[in-house]
Amino acid sequence: MATPPARPRATLLLLAYLAFVSLGLPDGLLGVAWPSIRSDFGVPTEAVGWVLTAGTVGYLTSSVLAGFTLARVGVGALLAGSTVLASLALTGYSVSPVLAVLVGCALLLGLGSGAVDSGLNAYAAGTFGARHMNWLHAFFGLGVAIGPLIMTGVLSAGLAWRWGYGIVAAAQLVLAAAFVLTVRAWHRGAPTSTEAGAAVGTGPTSADGAAPGVRVPIRDTLRLPAVWSGLLAFALYVAIEVSAGLWAFLLLTEGRGLSAAVAGGCVSAYWGSLFVGRVVQGVVAERLGAGLVLRVSLAGMAVGAALIAVPGPAVLAVLGLVVVGFAAAPVFPLLTLTTAERVGAAHADRAIGLQIGASGLGAAFVPAGLGVLIGNTSVQVLGSALLVLALALVALHEWGARRPTTGSPARALPAQTGRETQTSGPVRPVVDGR
């Protein structure tokens, strides 16, 4: 019988929740702020692609590197440095005189956010267990839901969009200080190889044949079909999540005739449904199993996208957005949590880093492409695009469900001495028997 993971330290758990809130805040700001930003800088709608692409380059770079270097750097130092960088980047947003400077700040924000996202996901998957994993991602949804409210409040008060980014930058700086003060606590809170093995009931050897804490060749990880199908699934999922949140404001104002204040509240309702869904379905997934919950959730995303695509009153599009948000809620955390089941425990940390990087690609290029499409056609095309993406994700998940779920045997490399042999991140994610 699998032994449950050790109870995480309350301080670290609280900081992890706050870090996920901080990750979501900038994402929630951009959708509401962009009409003001493009007007201020005199650029077209599709220019948001430059911001998203720059952010993705930084996000992809840091998230992938974090997956490979977490054991060397240590999760505490990684979180502290990355959060400081993110706060500086957001400060740059608030004072940018031209779009080019804003794009440069987006690159820095991506570097900071990607490392925090990848490092915390890998750490949480091996330390916090299924319920907290879902709830952590729920707090990301809370952060993204708060973001539009902050920016809507700023704009409604007659202030410039820059104030919204300045407020979030200040909050990030406080969080960065907390991480700096707790660097050593994160190292002490990390699971040892023995604890991680007991948590999944595998003993001293992982399911794919590699001893815990022993490195395997990178090429072995990259040869696994499950790794590549996982990357595509994460890219598609996040493309849907971000595209809906980014362009919903424009759809509801220019396409369905809502006022800016009401539309901003509706965008927050979308992100809020993501938060509520993760809180509720974190418990449901433990009882019903990840497979069933994922299937129902993916189908729900397609239904919600169809409601957005159907021409009709604004309330129909708002309902579709809320359905998409609630249905999408458990997808990212459950796919992350079950990574070890798909690729094998020895490959899990690397795979998680790669998946986070792929999600960054999906978050930038697809919404940016939709911006070009919307700029050349109409914002009404958003619903149809979301429906196509949702159906593609359903098909990919069904294809992956019919494949073997364990990784191929890993060829172990000799463990090195020094810091690399110390466990500052998880050896294998806890999957709670699913």
Secondary structure, DSSP 8 states (H G I E B T S, - for coil): ---------HHHHHHHHHHHHHHHHHHHHHHHHHHHHHHHHT--GGGHHHHHHHHHHHHHHHHHHHHHHHHHH-HHHHHHHHHHHHHHHHHHHHH-SSHHHHHHHHHHHHHHHHHHHHHHHHHHHHHTHHHHHHHHHHHHHHHHHHHHHHHHHHHHTT--HHHHHHHHHHHHHHHHHHHHHTHHHHHHHS--HHHHHHHHT-TTS-TTS--TT----HHHHHT-HHHHHHHHHHHHHHHHHHHHHHHHHHIIIIIT---HHHHHHHHHHHHHHHHHHHHHHHHHHHHH-HHHHHHHHHHHHHHHHHHHHS---HHHHHHHHHHHHHHHTTHHHHHHHTHHHHH-GGGHHHHHHHHHHHHHHHHHHHHHHHHHHHHHS-TTHHHHHHHHHHHHHHHHHHHHHTS--S----------SGGGGS-SS-SS---TT-
